């Protein structure tokens, strides 16, 4: 069977090389070709012995899922839709800013958590992505952007696992993918520039702290269990008190870090100043709160099935003021890519139609937008207030 080399972290690739009867150090060369140079053909790998290249041609491939569509927003945000087979598609979104380029990556096709405000959750769960399908999103995006921005320098400086899916419910593929992102022979991203966002899978937060303590973002969205049970059903299994304790333990593995609490602002559901005060009490609780944290308030992106409404800017500002006055660092996320449905919660909103896959795929193909030559560094000047 042909191995897809995008499925391996460096250790896995070394084991694969050994199986081919090659020295382990060959894996480092191969790994650099794949991830630092974006090679997809073994003939490009000029410093590998011809005999090894021939062996690789018969036993391995470097294969990302095909691109179904590419959408470019007027603010420079780019969304790619990857066909992962069986009628499933997942999205990756590149968000250019003045001082960084962030890629939002998916970990599952669909999601089983079913948060009320999330269009991905409403589409149900299909399957976990493989390591290769996760890392392909970065591999493709980074080398596509370098090519079209005509640069050999790194374009993507930050990765957030905030696309489709709950990453901690696909832990066995997530960790090797994170290792590839961090590896100096691949993307060399610093631990603090790779963020895993979770709805609160407590046991896996603990494991991540031990295995690969990258930056952690927690989708909180409510100050108490009664409301959070409704908005994030996983809360019934891992209530807020347990989640807070897991955050405290995580910080022990990631000293000098902080937890980012994400809070989707839902009109007259979770956005009252009294609820902000309740949050302050929760976070500041002696022996049970999370001292090192910041809040990111996220404007809700409405979709018909949710029955929810975006909070007004006044309500968001009043909510933020309560948190800030209590000394909690609070940011309000600027929406990006609205014209291409690339904002949080809209990922693949138009994709998951199990009843008519061919129609869906042909519809997606028709939305190929501007030619790639129009991706210019100009888009990177659009800073957000994140
Ligand atoms: S917000 Fe995240 S965890 Fe919740 S349903 Fe959406 S993708 Fe899943």
Boltz pocket constraint, residues with backbone or C-beta under 6 A from the ligand:
constraints:
  - pocket:
      binder: B
      contacts: [[A, 110], [A, 111], [A, 112], [A, 113], [A, 114], [A, 115], [A, 118], [A, 119], [A, 120], [A, 121], [A, 122], [A, 163], [A, 164], [A, 165], [A, 166], [A, 198], [A, 199], [A, 219]]
      max_distance: 6.0
